[in-house]
Amino acid sequence: MKAFHELNESFPSLLDPDGNRKPFERFLNDVRAVDETYNANYLRSEYNFIHASASMAAKWELYAEDGDRYNLQYRTAGDDRVRPEHAALDGVTLPMDDPFWEEYYVPNGWNCRCSVVQVRKSKYPTTDHDEAMRLGQLAIGQYDMFRFNSGKQQKAVPDYNPYTIRQCRTCPTAKGDGKANLASEGIANTQLCEACRFFRECAGDLEKSQSAIQRKHYVDKEMAPLLRVKHEKPIPDGYIKVGFTKYGNKHLYSDTYGRSAVLQKEDLRNLGDLLKRSSYEDDAQLSHERNDNITHFYYYSVRLRSNTVYLNVAKEEENRNGQIRITYYLYSVTDSIR
């Protein structure tokens, strides 16, 4: 969204006040001035705000663990750089569940250095709520974006900020719901809203792309040596040779996201060793029809970081020109045999 605003300021600079195209050097200087404004002057204040906001969000979580045992107290940096409006809030003391902290939890302005600390209830008197709210409003003035609690909202930057509009506070699209319809939410179809929709779509595609890249890296690089691994493992009526396949490795990669709380992506390259050390536990027929060639499963147990995990070996029967080819390969890792 910041880039959208920066570009909106840069490209009108192609023309001078008379509508004539500027020489490139003049255009370049104007664009550099916009860049300096956004990516040096504004950026420093944003950097300070995000650092303070994230730090105070972490403190809020710590304070929440103590419940209502303590009150919270507003404190300034205590030097001559403190702005008078913030100095007036110094010492405001209220319970953690007081609505004051939903609107005036720090930071309360660009480059705000104030903090909020826990204090014993018996040590400091409680501030009048209405008076605290009045002082809070004076502190933030017209900048409603600072009417924000990073700890309660679990984000370092509010939905409404210098690069968005007030409706972003309630707009599902601005909050990341790409399926939302701006018109149905009663939000004007402005350039800014269109930029937001486009940004969310790009962000979603980027997330999918990064996930696909990581998956390809593990399957094609980290797990590739497993394709040469085979271990002889016991079954009730003899032994089978168990290896790895690309199809099975793709499924094993997905196991790190859902089927085992123990297995980590870093373990994937060492699955050959886990298979070698594993012991036979059970086997099972299919519980439902499948659209692949797997016909049976064998289960082996092995210890991984003081936990027991189960290796599910698939039996695949493939018909090749009238000949049945049987392959055994590691298919899944789970924390229990279901």
C-alpha positions in Angstrom: 0.0 0.0 0.0 2.9 2.3 0.7 4.3 1.6 -2.8 0.9 2.5 -4.3 1.0 5.9 -2.7 4.6 6.4 -3.7 3.9 5.6 -7.3 0.8 7.8 -7.3 3.0 10.7 -6.3 5.9 9.8 -8.7 4.2 9.4 -12.0 2.3 12.7 -12.1 5.8 14.2 -12.0 6.2 13.1 -15.7 4.5 16.4 -16.6 5.2 20.0 -15.5 2.5 22.4 -14.4 1.8 23.4 -18.0 1.2 19.7 -19.0 4.5 19.4 -20.9 6.7 16.3 -20.5 9.7 17.0 -18.2 13.2 16.3 -19.3 14.4 13.0 -17.8 16.9 14.6 -15.4 14.2 16.8 -13.9 11.8 13.9 -13.6 14.5 11.8 -12.0 15.2 14.5 -9.4 11.5 14.8 -8.6 11.1 11.0 -8.2 14.2 10.9 -5.9 12.6 13.5 -3.7 9.5 11.3 -3.4 11.7 8.3 -2.7 13.6 10.3 0.0 10.3 11.3 1.7 8.9 7.8 1.8 11.9 5.6 2.2 14.1 7.7 4.5 12.0 10.3 6.4 8.7 8.3 6.8 10.6 5.0 7.0 12.5 6.0 10.1 9.3 6.9 12.0 7.7 3.6 10.8 10.7 1.7 11.9 10.5 3.2 15.4 6.7 2.7 15.5 6.8 -1.0 14.5 9.6 -1.8 17.0 7.8 -0.1 19.8 4.4 -1.6 18.8 5.8 -5.2 18.6 7.7 -4.7 21.9 4.6 -3.5 23.7 2.5 -6.4 22.2 5.0 -8.8 23.7 4.6 -7.1 27.1 0.8 -7.2 26.8 1.0 -11.0 26.5 3.2 -11.2 29.6 0.8 -9.0 31.5 -2.2 -11.0 30.4 -0.6 -14.1 32.1 -1.1 -12.4 35.5 -4.7 -11.6 34.9 -6.0 -8.9 37.2 -3.3 -9.3 39.9 -1.8 -6.0 38.9 -2.8 -2.6 37.5 -1.1 -1.1 34.5 0.5 2.3 34.6 1.4 4.7 31.8 5.0 6.0 31.9 6.9 8.4 29.7 10.7 8.4 29.0 10.9 11.2 31.6 13.2 13.6 29.7 12.8 16.9 28.1 12.0 15.3 24.7 8.6 14.1 26.0 5.8 15.9 24.3 3.5 17.7 26.8 0.4 15.7 25.8 2.2 12.5 26.6 3.7 13.9 29.8 0.1 14.5 31.0 -0.6 10.7 30.8 2.5 9.9 32.9 1.3 7.9 35.9 -2.2 7.1 34.7 -3.0 3.8 36.5 -5.9 1.6 35.5 -6.9 -2.2 35.6 -5.8 -4.1 32.6 -9.4 -4.7 31.5 -10.2 -0.9 31.5 -11.2 0.2 27.9 -8.6 3.0 28.2 -5.9 0.4 27.2 -7.8 -0.6 24.1 -7.5 2.9 22.7 -4.4 4.5 24.3 -2.0 1.6 24.8 1.4 2.8 23.6 2.9 3.8 21.2 0.6 6.9 21.0 2.3 8.7 18.2 5.2 8.7 15.7 8.5 8.2 17.6 6.6 7.7 20.9 8.9 6.4 23.6 6.3 5.8 26.3 5.8 2.5 28.0 3.2 0.7 30.1 4.3 -1.2 33.2 2.7 -3.4 35.9 2.2 -1.9 39.4 0.9 -3.3 42.6 -2.7 -2.3 43.3 -2.0 -1.3 46.8 0.9 1.1 45.8 -0.8 3.5 43.3 -4.3 4.9 43.3 -6.5 4.2 40.3 -7.0 7.1 37.9 -10.5 8.3 37.1 -11.5 6.5 33.9 -13.1 9.5 32.2 -10.1 11.8 33.0 -7.8 9.2 31.6 -9.8 9.0 28.3 -9.8 12.8 28.0 -6.0 12.9 28.4 -5.6 10.0 25.9 -7.6 11.8 23.3 -5.5 14.9 23.8 -2.4 12.8 23.3 -3.3 11.3 20.0 -5.2 14.3 18.7 -6.5 13.8 15.1 -4.3 10.7 14.5 -6.9 7.9 15.0 -4.6 5.2 13.8 -2.9 5.4 17.2 -6.2 4.4 18.9 -4.9 0.9 18.8 -3.6 -2.0 21.1 -1.0 -4.1 19.4 -1.2 -6.8 22.1 -5.0 -7.3 21.8 -5.1 -7.0 18.1 -2.0 -9.2 17.6 -0.4 -7.0 14.9 2.3 -4.3 14.9 0.5 -2.0 12.5 -3.3 -1.2 12.7 -5.5 -1.8 9.7 -6.1 2.0 9.5 -2.8 3.8 8.9 -1.3 6.5 6.7 -1.5 4.3 3.7 -5.1 3.0 4.1 -8.6 4.5 4.8 -10.8 4.3 7.9 -13.0 1.6 6.4 -10.1 -0.8 6.5 -10.8 -1.3 10.2 -13.9 -3.3 9.3 -13.3 -4.3 5.7 -12.8 -8.1 5.3 -10.7 -7.6 2.2 -8.3 -5.3 4.0 -8.0 -7.9 6.8 -7.0 -10.6 4.3 -10.2 -12.2 3.2 -9.6 -12.4 -0.6 -13.1 -13.7 -1.2 -14.8 -10.6 0.2 -16.7 -8.3 -2.2 -15.9 -4.6 -1.6 -19.3 -3.5 -3.0 -21.2 -5.8 -0.7 -19.4 -4.3 2.2 -20.6 -0.8 1.2 -17.0 0.4 0.6 -16.4 2.8 -2.2 -14.7 1.4 -5.3 -11.8 3.7 -5.0 -8.3 3.4 -6.5 -7.1 2.6 -3.0 -9.6 -0.2 -2.5 -8.7 -1.6 -5.9 -5.0 -1.5 -5.0 -5.8 -3.3 -1.7 -7.6 -6.1 -3.6 -4.7 -6.5 -6.0 -2.2 -6.5 -3.2 -4.1 -9.2 -1.4 -4.2 -11.3 -4.5 -0.5 -10.9 -5.1 0.3 -11.7 -1.4 -1.8 -14.9 -1.7 0.0 -16.0 -4.8 3.3 -15.2 -3.3 2.5 -17.4 -0.2 1.5 -20.3 -2.5 4.6 -19.8 -4.6 6.9 -19.8 -1.6 5.3 -23.0 -0.3 5.6 -24.7 -3.7 9.3 -23.7 -3.9 10.0 -25.0 -0.5 8.2 -28.3 -1.3 10.1 -28.7 -4.5 13.4 -28.0 -2.7 12.8 -30.7 -0.1 11.4 -33.3 -2.5 13.9 -32.8 -5.4 17.0 -31.9 -3.3 16.9 -32.9 0.3 15.0 -36.2 -0.2 16.5 -37.1 -3.6 19.2 -39.4 -2.1 16.5 -41.5 -0.5 15.5 -42.8 -3.9 18.7 -44.9 -3.8 17.9 -46.4 -0.3 16.4 -49.8 0.3 16.2 -51.8 3.5 14.9 -55.3 4.1 12.1 -55.3 6.7 10.2 -58.2 8.3 6.5 -58.9 7.7 4.4 -61.8 9.2 5.2 -64.2 6.3 8.7 -63.1 5.4 10.7 -60.0 4.4 10.2 -57.2 2.0 12.5 -54.6 0.5 11.3 -51.1 1.3 12.6 -48.0 -0.5 11.4 -44.6 -1.5 9.6 -43.2 -4.5 9.0 -39.6 -5.7 5.2 -40.1 -5.2 5.8 -41.4 -1.6 8.3 -38.6 -0.9 5.8 -35.9 -1.8 3.3 -37.5 0.6 6.0 -37.7 3.3 6.7 -34.0 2.9 3.1 -33.2 3.6 3.3 -35.3 6.8 5.5 -32.6 8.4 2.4 -30.4 8.4 -0.3 -32.6 9.8 0.2 -36.2 10.5 3.0 -36.0 13.1 3.8 -33.5 15.7 7.2 -35.0 16.1 8.5 -35.2 12.6 10.2 -32.0 11.3 11.2 -31.0 7.8 14.9 -31.4 8.9 14.2 -35.1 9.6 13.1 -35.8 6.0 16.6 -36.3 4.7 17.2 -38.9 7.5 14.2 -41.1 6.9 16.4 -43.8 5.5 18.0 -44.2 8.9 14.7 -44.2 10.7 13.4 -46.9 8.3 16.6 -49.0 9.0 16.1 -48.8 12.7 12.4 -49.4 12.8 10.6 -52.5 14.1 7.5 -54.2 12.7 4.3 -53.4 14.5 1.2 -54.3 12.4 -0.3 -54.3 8.9 -3.7 -53.4 7.5 -5.9 -53.8 4.5 -7.3 -50.6 2.9 -10.1 -49.0 4.8 -11.4 -47.2 1.6 -11.0 -47.2 -2.1 -8.0 -45.4 -3.5 -7.3 -43.8 -6.9 -3.7 -45.0 -6.8 -2.2 -48.5 -6.9 -1.7 -48.9 -3.1 -3.3 -52.2 -1.9 -1.9 -52.7 1.6 0.0 -51.0 4.5 2.7 -52.2 6.9 3.5 -50.3 10.1 6.9 -50.0 11.8 7.8 -48.1 15.0 11.0 -46.1 15.7 12.2 -43.7 18.3 12.7 -40.0 17.2 13.9 -37.5 19.8 12.5 -39.6 22.8 9.2 -40.1 21.0 7.8 -43.0 19.1 6.6 -42.5 15.5 5.2 -45.0 13.1 6.4 -45.5 9.6 3.6 -46.5 7.2 5.0 -48.6 4.3 2.7 -48.8 1.2 2.4 -51.9 -1.0 1.9 -50.8 -4.6 0.7 -53.2 -7.2 1.0 -51.8 -10.8 -0.1 -53.7 -13.9 2.4 -53.2 -16.6 1.4 -54.9 -19.9 -0.2 -57.8 -18.0 2.6 -58.1 -15.5 2.0 -57.2 -11.9 4.9 -55.1 -10.5 5.0 -54.9 -6.7 6.8 -52.0 -4.9 7.2 -51.3 -1.2 8.0 -47.7 -0.2 7.7 -45.4 2.8 4.5 -43.4 2.4 3.7 -41.7 5.7 4.9 -41.0 9.2 2.4 -40.7 12.0 2.3 -40.4 15.8 -0.1 -43.3 16.2 -1.4 -46.3 14.3 -5.0 -45.6 13.3 
